Amino acid sequence: MKLENASQEHVDSICDLVNLSYRGENGWTRETGFVSGDRIRPGEVQDYLSNPKAHFLVGIDNDELISCVCIEENEDSAYIGLLAVHPGLQGTGIGKEILAQAESYASATFGAEKYVMVVVSQRKELVEYYERRGYIRTGNIQEYPVHLNVGVPLESGLTIEYLEKSRARISGGGE
């Protein structure tokens, strides 16, 4: 799957995909049991698209947006977020491919030496998925960021944690 730069015409489709993937009823990557509400809204996607330090990439198949990822420049690192694959296509290797392309894109486009992401700590299978791809837990664990309007926790004590991968480990990881 080849990724392309997202445009204004993709805003609604990105919102639909991300919200379906993160908060829908199907797919193994959903947070539905932990968080309610939308993960993202059109205005937030538009903010990313207008930010010169953000690179929003989408995967299109048969004129349908089936995957996306946002890569943000931060000095020598890239923050990788909003990685989503349509729930009907999860488990087919697309997510692994999108992640690898995002890392390569960040290194080639703005020289990222490190990749950083944030996941809900309680999503153990998701943390393990990223660990198999060379990411390590940093120990930086914080309360779920309700103030960012990315959903409302359904249980008390919900946390997020930061994972990192150095460019030197880009070829590491299984599956």
N, C-alpha and C positions, 0 to 999 in steps of 0.2 A: 504494500500500500504506500503510495506516494502522498506525502503531505503537501499542502499548498497554503499560502497565506490567506487567512480569513479576511473577509471584507464585510461591509455594512449589510450586504444581502444575506449574510450568514447569521446575523445576530439572533433572530428568533429561533432558527434551527439549532444554534449552539445552546441557547437556553433550554430548549426542549430536550436535547440530548443529555446535557449535564444533569438537569433535574430528574429525568427518567433514570439515568444511570446511578445517581447518588441517592435519590429518594423514591424511586419507583418500587414496584412489587416484584420485579424479576431481576435476575443477574446476581452474581456473587459479590459484586463490588458495592452494593447498595448499603446505605447507612440508615435505612428505614427503621430498624429496631432501636436506633440510638438517638436519631435526630428527626424532627418534623419540620415541615416548611420547605420553601424553595432554597436551593443551594446558590442559585444565581438569578439575576434579573437582567432584562435587556440593557438598562442603563449602565450596569457594571461591565457588561461585555463591550459596550460602546466606549467606556473609559479605557479598557485595555487596548482597544483598537486605535485609540487616539494617543496612547502613551508610546513615545518613541523607544522606551526601554522594555516594552512588552512585545512579544512576538506570539500571536495567536495563530496556530496552525490547525487545519482541518483535513480530514480524510473523507473523500467523496467516492461513492461507488454507485453507479447507475443513477447519477443525479441526486443521490440521497446522502446527506451528511451522516456518516456512521462513526466518526471518531474525531476527537479534538484534544488539544493540549495547549497550555499557555506557558511560555518560557519568559521569565523576567530577568533582565540583566541586573547584577548587583556586584560591582567591582569585578573580582576575578571568579565570581560564582554565578550560577544560573538557578533561579528558583523555578522548579517545575511544578505546575499546579493545573487543576481543572482537567486532568487526564481522564477522558471518558471514552468508552466504547459502547455502542448500542448493546443493550442487554441480550438481544437475540444472537449477537456475534461474540459474546464473551466466552472465553475458554478456547478460542480458535487460534490464539497466538498474536492477534492484532495488537493487543495492549503491550505485549513485550516488544513488538516491532515499533510501535509508536514511541515508546519510552526510549529505545535505542536511537531512533531518528531524532528525538528531541535532544538527547545528549550530544549527538554528533552535530546537530544544527547549532547548539549553543557553543560548542568548541570552535567550529568553523566560522561562525558569524561574528562572535564577539570574544573569542578566546577564553571561554570559561574553563577553569581548572578544577572546579568543584560543582556538584549538583546537589541541590537542597530541596527537600519536599516536606510537607506536613501532612500527617495522617491522624485519624482518630485512634488514640492509643488502644482502646478496647477492641479494635478491629484486628485481632491477632493474625488472622489469615492474610490480611492485606499487608501488615508489617512483614510477615514471613515471605510473602511474594516479592516485596522489594528487597529484602535481605538476600534472597536467591539471585537477585540481579546486581549484587555488589553494594547495596546500601547498608549503612550501619546506623544503629541507634546512637544518638548523640548524648542522651541523658537529659536533653532540654525538653521537659514536659511542662505544659501549662494548662490552665483551666480552659475549657471550651470557649471560644471567643464569641459569645452571644452578641457583644457590641458591634460585631462586623455584619450582622444581619445575614448570616449564612445558615440559619436554622436554629431551632430551639431544642435543647437537650431533653430527652424523654426520661433520663435518669440522673440522679444527682452524682456528682463526682466525675462527670465525663471530662476527659482530657484530650489534648492533642500533643503530638510529639514530633520533633524534628529528626529527619533521617538525612544522611549525607553519603555522597560517593565521590571519591576523587577521580580526576581524569585518568590517573594511572590504573584505576580499577575498571575502566570502561569496558574492557573485554571480559571481565569476570562475571560470574553468575551462571546459574544453571538453566533449566527448562528452555 
